[in-house]
Amino acid sequence: MKKETVTCPFGNKIVKGNADDIQSRLMVHFQEELPRTIIFDMQHVSVCDSYGLRILLSFRRKAIAMKKTLLIYRPHNTLRQTLEMTNLIHMFTVSDNLPVES
C-alpha cells in the first residue's frame, strides 16, 4: 500500500549536472494519486542554480495539477536566501517542521 506522505531527500546541490537524475527520481511520486503530500527535504542543498529552480517550479506545477501538497522542508540557508532573492519563496510552502500524519 502506498503512503499518503513521502519525503524526498536531496543531496547538497541541484544544478544542471544532476538535473536529469533528480527529475527522474522525483517523477515517480507524481505518476499516481498517492502520495498526496510530497516533502522535499532540502536541508543539505547549499547550491541551486537556475536549472535547480526550474526543477522546483516544474514540480510545483505538477503538484498543483495533481492536487498534491508539496512542502520544502528545512531549506539550507543558502537555498532559502536564493528563494527569497528571486521572490520564489512565496510560491512554495516552506517549513522547518514536518507535518503530523493523522
N, C-alpha and C positions, 0 to 999 in steps of 0.2 A: 504494500500500500504506500502510495506517495505521501510525502509530508506536506502540510499546509504551508510551512515556512522552511526556507533553505538559506544557509549562509554560504556565501561565495568568498573565500579568502583571496586576496591579491598579493602579489609579490611587492617589490619595492619600486617598480616603475610600470607605467602604462605609456608606451611610446610606439612609434611606427614599427620598430623592430620586433615587437612582441604582440602587435595588434591582432594579427590573424589567429594566433594561439588563444588569446583572451576571448575573442569573439566566438570561436568555436566551442570553448569551454563553457561559456555563459549561455550560448544559444539553446543548449539542452533544456534549460529551465523556462524557455519561452516557446516551447513547442506544444505544450499541453495545458490544460486548465490548472493543474496543480504543479508546482506550489503557487499559492495565491500571494504570498509575501516572499520577496527576494531581498536578502540583505547583502549588500556589497561591503565586506569587511576591508576597509581601506586604511587601517591604522599604520601600515608599513609603506604605503605609497608616498614616497618623497619626491618622485619625478613623474610629471604628467605633461606631455606635450600636446600639440593641437590634435594629433591623432587620438590620444587618450581622451581628450574632452569630447571628440566626435563619438567615440565609443560610448561614453557615458550618456550623451544626448540620444544616441541611437537606441540604447536600451531603455531609456526613459520613455521614448515614443512607443516602443514595443509594449512596455508595461501599461501605459495608458490605453493603448488599443486593445490589450487583452484583459483590461480591468484588474491588473495586478498592482500590488503595492511594492514600490522599490524604495529601499532605505539605504542611505550611505551611512555606514556605522564607523564612528571614531576616525574620521579622516585625519591623516597626518597633518601637522601644522602647515607644511608647505603646500599640500593639496588644498587645504581649507583656504589658505591665502590666495591660491590660484583661482579657486571657485569664487571667492569674494571679489577679487580684482576684475574678473570677467563678468561679474554680476550673475553667474550661473548658480550661485549658492541658493538663490530664491526659487530655482526650478526643481530642486530636489528636497526630499525630506532627509535632513541630516540630524543624527542623534549620537550622543555618547553613551546611550543606554539601549540595550536590546529590548524589543517588545516582549511582553509576557504572553506566552501562548495559553489560550484557555482550553 
